[in-house]
Amino acid sequence: MIRILYLEDHLLLQETIGSLLGRSGDIELVGQALSAVEGLRMMQSLRPDVALVDIELRDKDGLWFVREARQAGSTTPILVLTMHENDDHVANAFEAGVNGYVVKSASCEDVVQAVRQVAQGGSYIHPRVAASVVRKLRSPRRDEEGVLSKREREILSLAARGRSNQEIAETLFLSLSTVKTHLQSVYRKLDVRDRTQAILEAIQRRELASNGELSRTVSG
């Protein structure tokens, strides 16, 4: 059972989302907080498997909660559930230390999938904000050379647009095994485990250029 702490200051939405998550069969809502400060206290006492957090809260915002939790040493997966879909909110959330980002216009199935994915140690980006991720990747760092090779950037850029390994191989005229080898090198250099984490790490490093947009959520 995945134990959830939910931070949301709209009581009706809090009750609705809590009810929907409870119907999944493997998710249990163990705590609900209306404010970030209250949420921090409950995080320490309840030790949930996942914290589901809105950005707009009554006292501090949800990203304040994320930063405070991370500074206190918490490794609990944190999933943002918000109405905000713009570039800055997405980038700021991941830079603060969240593990996933899903919008309130998403389906219940998407929210459940996101909860399960971050609970298992993965990362999640909802397709509605995936394009924002790519826009942040379009401005590579100019002040340092970066760790990825040109070919690795090409492959990761195609992977970010939802291309399978086979499609990447066909696009770049490479063998499938070569593509897999390059991706493993990317994961090793960025110290990540899958494509989504590689893309999120690239956002922070600003070393991946992309000419396209994500068409769907990227998974490893």
N, C-alpha and C positions, 0 to 999 in steps of 0.2 A: 504494500500500500504506500502511495506517495503522499506524504503529509505536507499540506500547503498552509503557509501564512499569507494572508491577502491584505494588502494595504490599499484602501479605496475610501474616499471620503463621501461618496454618494451612496447612501444606505440602500436605495432601491437597486442600484447596479451591483452593489456588494452582495445583496441577497440573491439576485438573479444569477450572477456568475458563480456564486457558491453552490447554488442549486444545480446548475448545469454541470459543473465539475463533479459534483457528487454522483451524478448519474453515470459517470464513466465506468464505475465499478472498481477502479484501481487508484482513485484519487480521493483523499479525505481532507476536508477543510478543518484544520485544528485551531486556527486563530484568525481573527479579523481585527484590523486596526484602522482608525480613522485618520491618524496622523503619523508622521515619520518618527517622532520621538517615541510615541507609544509602540510603534512597530519595532524599534530597536530593542526596547525592553522585552517585548514578546519574542523577538528573535533569540535572545539570550536564554529565556526561560523555556520556550517550547522546542527549540532546536529543530525546526522544520526541515524537510528534505528540499523544499523549494520555496522561495519567497516570490510572490506575484505582486508586482508593485506598479501603481499608477504614478505618472510624473507629477500631476497636479494634486497636492494634498493640502490639508488645512493649515499646517504650520510651516514646516520646511517642505521643499519639493522632494519627489521620489529619488532624484539623483543625489541629493544630500544624504538620504538614507543609505544609498548604495555606497557612497564614498566613506561614510562613517562606519558602515559594516565592514568594509574592506580594510580600513585603517585599524579596526579593532581585531583584525586577523580572521574574520569570518570567511570560510570557503563555501558557504551555502550557495548553491546556484540561485541566481536572481534573474527573473524574467519580467521585463517591462510589458505592461498591458496598457496602452495609451491611445488617445485620439490623434496624437501628433505624428505626422508622416513626413516632415521636412528633413532635409539633410542634416542640419545642425543638431536636432534632437536625437537622430539616429547615431551620429558620430559621438556626441557628448555622452550618450548612454553607454556605449561600448568602451569609451575612454574612461568612464567612471568605474567600470568593472562588471557590467551586466553580462549574462551568458546568453540572453536572447531578447528579441524585440518583436512584439506582435501588436497589431492595431485593433482597436475596439470594433472596427467594421469587419473583422475577420469572423469566420464561422466558428461555432463551438468546437467542431472537429479540429480546426486549425489550432485553437487555444489548447485543447487537450494534447494534440501532437507536440506542440511547443513545450508544454509542461513535461511530458514524458521524455522528450529529447534532452532537455537540460538536466533533468533528474538523473539521466544515465551518463552525465558527464560531457554531453555534446553542446553544440551551440545552435541557435536558431535565428533565422532572419525571415520575416514574413514577406511573401512576394510583393505586397503593396509598397514596401519600403526598400526592396532590393535594388531598385534603380538608384536610390539615394546613395547606396553603398558604392556603386560604380562611379557616380559623380565624384565621390571623395577620392576614388582611386585614380582619377584622371590627371592629378597634379603631382607627379613624382617629386621627391625631394631633390633639390638642386645643391644642397650643402654637403652631401655625402654620396659616395658611390653606390651604397646599398650592397646587399648580400646576394641578391639573385642575379643569375646570368640573363642575358637578353633572351635566350631560348626559354628559360624557366619563366620569365615574365610573359612571354607569348603564350605559353601553355597554361599558366595560371589565369591569364586574361580570358582565354577561351573557356576554361573551366568555370570562371565566374559568370559567363554568359549562358551557362547551362549545358555546354557541350559534353557529351560522353567521351571517355578515353578513345573510343574508336573514331568518333567524329573529329576529335583533335588530331589524331594520327592522320586521317584522310586530308584534313585541311592543310596540315603542315608537311605532308608527304613524309611522314615518319612511320616507323613500325610501332605497333601497339606496345611492345615491351619497352621501347625507348621512351614513349610517353609516360608509362608507369614509373620508369626509373627516374625521369625528371621530376615527377610529382613527389616521389619519395624524397628526393633531394630537397625540394622546396619545403616539405614538412619538417625535415631534419634541420634545415637552416633557420626556419622560423620557429622551431621548437613547438610544433603543433601536431595534431593527430589526423586532421581531415581537411577537406576543401573549405568548409565554412570557417573554421578557425584560421586557416591560412589567409583567407580574404579579410577577416577582421583584423588580423595582425598586420596585414598590408595597409589597412586604413591608417593605423597608428604610425607605421613607418613611412607612409607616403612614397613608396617606391614602385608601385605597380600602376602602369598606364593602361587604360582601356578605351577602346573606341566604340564599344557597344553598351548595351544595358542588360542587366540580369533579366532573364525571362521567367525564372522560377527560383524557388528556394534551393540553395546549393547544399548538397549533402556529400559526405565523404565516401 
